[in-house]
Amino acid sequence: MEAHPTAPAPTPGRQVIPRPPDHRPGPPPPWADLTATERRGLTLDRVRSALAARPSGDDGRASPAPGMALPDAGAAAVLIPLFEEEGEARVILTVRSGSLRSHQGEVAFPGGRLDGGEGVVHGALREADEEVGIAPGAVTVLGTLTTLPTVSSNTLMTPVVGTLDRRPAVMANPGEVERIFDVALADLVVDGVFHEELWRSSERSAALGIPLGEFPVWFFHVAGETVWGATARCLTELLCLVLGVEIPTTLRRPPGPG
């Protein structure tokens, strides 16, 4: 399967993707060798099994991706809310309000900075309740994914994976959320939805204390939106785990306890 040959069409909404002029296409998706049949039937049971088979950071000490750190970064957490319909797990996503200080118009999971002394699970559940009205008691927490830096907001963000027993009744907090939508995990791995680009950014390299070189940026084009950045990285890790394919090197946890 060929890598994505060109840059995508302009992104809907108000988000700005700071694509450098020398960006270039990356390799095919991690799941490119799977058949269409193997990419369907991504149920909540498969998600549970995948999360149970790996170390978890539910205690709030999830390890950041290797080689990635931000000095004096604030702690943040997001909830990856999943429910199932017609034999497919679906994930709830939001479009951030254009009035927010950062990441305006971007697709994101409900979440935000942690209050002082707050654990990642409690913080993710609290933020999901505040932003989209998902009650904490309705969520069964399965575990966490790799903690990731977000350079523009100077945070270390831990994704918390949680399931709901049915489609929730959600309501957007207008001060934070412009739109709520959901998509099947299986629809994220259909050919043409995902592509990778290789970027260079002196600002990112300096902030993370890593040598200036190419790094992968992942995109999903789905439901009329472009998902990229930390949200796309979380989705990529989750999909790799559920599909049983190798997680890209930049997302693997370091050896040792999670």
GUDRENBA-321864 format. One record per residue (C-alpha): residue number from 1; residue in one letter; x, y, z. Coordinates in steps of 0.1 Angstrom, whole numbers, plus 5000, padded with zeros to 4 digits. Example, Ala and Ser with C-alpha at 12.3 -4.5 7.8 and 13.67 -1.06 7.14 Angstrom:
<recs>
REC resi resn    x    y    z
REC    1    a 5123 4955 5078
REC    2    s 5137 4989 5071
</recs>
This chain:
<recs>
REC resi resn    x    y    z
REC    1    m 5000 5000 5000
REC    2    e 5014 5034 4990
REC    3    a 5020 5062 5016
REC    4    h 4997 5092 5014
REC    5    p 5010 5110 4983
REC    6    t 4999 5146 4990
REC    7    a 4988 5169 5018
REC    8    p 4951 5167 5027
REC    9    a 4926 5193 5019
REC   10    p 4923 5223 5042
REC   11    t 4910 5214 5076
REC   12    p 4873 5223 5084
REC   13    g 4867 5246 5113
REC   14    r 4890 5270 5131
REC   15    q 4919 5247 5139
REC   16    v 4953 5256 5125
REC   17    i 4977 5228 5115
REC   18    p 5013 5242 5116
REC   19    r 5025 5220 5088
REC   20    p 5061 5229 5079
REC   21    p 5069 5236 5042
REC   22    d 5094 5207 5040
REC   23    h 5070 5180 5054
REC   24    r 5068 5148 5034
REC   25    p 5046 5116 5034
REC   26    g 5054 5089 5059
REC   27    p 5050 5052 5057
REC   28    p 5017 5033 5054
REC   29    p 4995 5028 5085
REC   30    p 5007 5002 5111
REC   31    w 4976 4981 5101
REC   32    a 4982 4983 5064
REC   33    d 4989 4945 5060
REC   34    l 4956 4935 5077
REC   35    t 4926 4926 5055
REC   36    a 4894 4945 5056
REC   37    t 4878 4916 5076
REC   38    e 4906 4917 5102
REC   39    r 4899 4954 5107
REC   40    r 4862 4949 5116
REC   41    g 4846 4936 5148
REC   42    l 4866 4958 5171
REC   43    t 4844 4952 5201
REC   44    l 4846 4964 5236
REC   45    d 4857 4929 5246
REC   46    r 4887 4932 5223
REC   47    v 4895 4966 5238
REC   48    r 4893 4951 5273
REC   49    s 4916 4922 5264
REC   50    a 4941 4945 5248
REC   51    l 4943 4968 5278
REC   52    a 4945 4939 5302
REC   53    a 4974 4924 5284
REC   54    r 4997 4954 5290
REC   55    p 5011 4972 5321
REC   56    s 4988 5000 5333
REC   57    g 4995 5034 5348
REC   58    d 4962 5038 5366
REC   59    d 4979 5050 5397
REC   60    g 4988 5083 5379
REC   61    r 5024 5074 5373
REC   62    a 5021 5065 5336
REC   63    s 5054 5067 5319
REC   64    p 5059 5093 5292
REC   65    a 5069 5082 5257
REC   66    p 5107 5076 5256
REC   67    g 5127 5106 5247
REC   68    m 5098 5130 5253
REC   69    a 5097 5154 5282
REC   70    l 5088 5190 5289
REC   71    p 5104 5209 5318
REC   72    d 5080 5223 5343
REC   73    a 5050 5208 5324
REC   74    g 5016 5206 5340
REC   75    a 4999 5173 5344
REC   76    a 4968 5167 5323
REC   77    a 4945 5138 5316
REC   78    v 4918 5130 5290
REC   79    l 4891 5103 5289
REC   80    i 4888 5081 5259
REC   81    p 4851 5071 5262
REC   82    l 4840 5040 5244
REC   83    f 4807 5023 5239
REC   84    e 4795 4996 5216
REC   85    e 4768 4995 5189
REC   86    e 4761 4968 5163
REC   87    g 4792 4949 5173
REC   88    e 4817 4978 5170
REC   89    a 4833 4999 5197
REC   90    r 4827 5036 5191
REC   91    v 4848 5065 5206
REC   92    i 4834 5098 5216
REC   93    l 4854 5129 5205
REC   94    t 4849 5167 5208
REC   95    v 4857 5197 5188
REC   96    r 4872 5223 5211
REC   97    s 4857 5258 5213
REC   98    g 4873 5286 5193
REC   99    s 4873 5307 5224
REC  100    l 4898 5286 5244
REC  101    r 4933 5297 5249
REC  102    s 4949 5268 5231
REC  103    h 4941 5241 5206
REC  104    q 4911 5261 5193
REC  105    g 4889 5241 5169
REC  106    e 4909 5209 5173
REC  107    v 4894 5175 5177
REC  108    a 4901 5162 5212
REC  109    f 4890 5139 5239
REC  110    p 4873 5155 5269
REC  111    g 4900 5164 5294
REC  112    g 4923 5191 5308
REC  113    r 4948 5200 5334
REC  114    l 4947 5182 5368
REC  115    d 4938 5200 5400
REC  116    g 4965 5200 5426
REC  117    g 4971 5164 5439
REC  118    e 4945 5150 5416
REC  119    g 4951 5116 5400
REC  120    v 4948 5111 5363
REC  121    v 4917 5089 5365
REC  122    h 4898 5112 5388
REC  123    g 4908 5142 5366
REC  124    a 4898 5126 5333
REC  125    l 4864 5116 5347
REC  126    r 4859 5150 5362
REC  127    e 4867 5168 5330
REC  128    a 4845 5145 5309
REC  129    d 4816 5153 5333
REC  130    e 4822 5190 5330
REC  131    e 4828 5191 5293
REC  132    v 4803 5167 5278
REC  133    g 4781 5155 5307
REC  134    i 4794 5119 5311
REC  135    a 4788 5110 5347
REC  136    p 4819 5095 5364
REC  137    g 4798 5066 5378
REC  138    a 4788 5055 5343
REC  139    v 4824 5049 5332
REC  140    t 4843 5016 5338
REC  141    v 4880 5025 5336
REC  142    l 4902 4999 5318
REC  143    g 4936 5016 5321
REC  144    t 4958 5042 5306
REC  145    l 4978 5047 5275
REC  146    t 5012 5063 5271
REC  147    t 5016 5098 5286
REC  148    l 5023 5123 5259
REC  149    p 5037 5158 5259
REC  150    t 5017 5186 5243
REC  151    v 5042 5214 5235
REC  152    s 5017 5242 5228
REC  153    s 5000 5239 5262
REC  154    n 5031 5227 5281
REC  155    t 5014 5196 5296
REC  156    l 5021 5160 5300
REC  157    m 4988 5143 5291
REC  158    t 4977 5108 5302
REC  159    p 4949 5092 5283
REC  160    v 4925 5072 5304
REC  161    v 4905 5045 5286
REC  162    g 4869 5040 5299
REC  163    t 4838 5021 5287
REC  164    l 4801 5029 5289
REC  165    d 4774 5003 5288
REC  166    r 4754 5022 5263
REC  167    r 4754 5053 5241
REC  168    p 4755 5082 5266
REC  169    a 4733 5113 5265
REC  170    v 4759 5140 5261
REC  171    m 4757 5178 5263
REC  172    a 4784 5201 5252
REC  173    n 4797 5227 5277
REC  174    p 4796 5257 5253
REC  175    g 4826 5274 5269
REC  176    e 4848 5245 5260
REC  177    v 4832 5223 5234
REC  178    e 4818 5232 5200
REC  179    r 4808 5198 5188
REC  180    i 4805 5162 5201
REC  181    f 4806 5133 5177
REC  182    d 4815 5096 5178
REC  183    v 4831 5072 5153
REC  184    a 4836 5034 5152
REC  185    l 4872 5023 5158
REC  186    a 4868 5001 5127
REC  187    d 4861 5032 5106
REC  188    l 4894 5047 5117
REC  189    v 4914 5019 5101
REC  190    v 4896 5019 5067
REC  191    d 4919 5026 5038
REC  192    g 4923 5063 5032
REC  193    v 4913 5075 5066
REC  194    f 4948 5076 5082
REC  195    h 4980 5090 5069
REC  196    e 5014 5099 5084
REC  197    e 5035 5129 5076
REC  198    l 5072 5135 5086
REC  199    w 5079 5169 5100
REC  200    r 5108 5189 5113
REC  201    s 5103 5216 5139
REC  202    s 5130 5235 5158
REC  203    e 5105 5247 5183
REC  204    r 5093 5212 5192
REC  205    s 5128 5198 5193
REC  206    a 5140 5226 5216
REC  207    a 5110 5222 5239
REC  208    l 5114 5184 5242
REC  209    g 5152 5185 5244
REC  210    i 5156 5162 5214
REC  211    p 5179 5166 5184
REC  212    l 5163 5183 5154
REC  213    g 5152 5156 5131
REC  214    e 5121 5143 5114
REC  215    f 5093 5130 5136
REC  216    p 5060 5114 5126
REC  217    v 5026 5133 5128
REC  218    w 4995 5112 5123
REC  219    f 4962 5122 5109
REC  220    f 4927 5107 5107
REC  221    h 4901 5122 5083
REC  222    v 4867 5112 5096
REC  223    a 4832 5125 5103
REC  224    g 4841 5157 5084
REC  225    e 4870 5165 5108
REC  226    t 4907 5162 5108
REC  227    v 4921 5145 5139
REC  228    w 4958 5150 5145
REC  229    g 4983 5158 5173
REC  230    a 4981 5141 5207
REC  231    t 4945 5129 5200
REC  232    a 4956 5111 5168
REC  233    r 4986 5096 5187
REC  234    c 4963 5082 5214
REC  235    l 4940 5067 5188
REC  236    t 4969 5052 5169
REC  237    e 4982 5035 5201
REC  238    l 4948 5022 5210
REC  239    l 4941 5008 5175
REC  240    c 4975 4991 5174
REC  241    l 4968 4974 5207
REC  242    v 4933 4963 5197
REC  243    l 4944 4950 5163
REC  244    g 4975 4933 5176
REC  245    v 5000 4951 5154
REC  246    e 5033 4967 5163
REC  247    i 5030 5001 5180
REC  248    p 5052 5028 5163
REC  249    t 5085 5032 5181
REC  250    t 5077 5068 5193
REC  251    l 5047 5055 5213
REC  252    r 5062 5025 5230
REC  253    r 5066 5026 5268
REC  254    p 5101 5023 5282
REC  255    p 5110 4989 5297
REC  256    g 5101 4984 5333
REC  257    p 5069 4989 5353
REC  258    g 5042 5011 5338
</recs>
